[in-house]
Amino acid sequence: MTTTTNLVRLNLHLRPEHLDRLTTLACALSRRKCRDTRLAEAMELALTAGLSWADDDLLDLTKTDREEPQWVALGPIVRKR
């Protein structure tokens, strides 16, 4: 049975160290799967692992806006569907 998975495109703001970590993960995936892998495939793996946690555990990792002012500086959020 063939299942079609819809992919969506989104623009992200990432910290350089997170991008480096995702790139390292994508390279490791590439070696494991013996094919090129996209950064999005590594991001999906990281999100799957992270989202398996309870929400309260994830929220405990957040920092205050004073500690991370770059997120407030981005301006208003516009989400479209």
C-alpha angles and dihedrals in degrees: 000000000000118000121195114218117202115222124202129205120228137171116234137195108212135176112248092240091053090050089050091050092049090048090052090049091049090052091050090049089050091054092046095048095037091229139084114280129200122235087242090062090056090046091052090052091049092047092048090053094044096044091053086073121089113265092242090055091051092047090053087066094060122109127215123263088249090059093044108027094160091082093056091045092062092077133223123352121237114190119188129186 
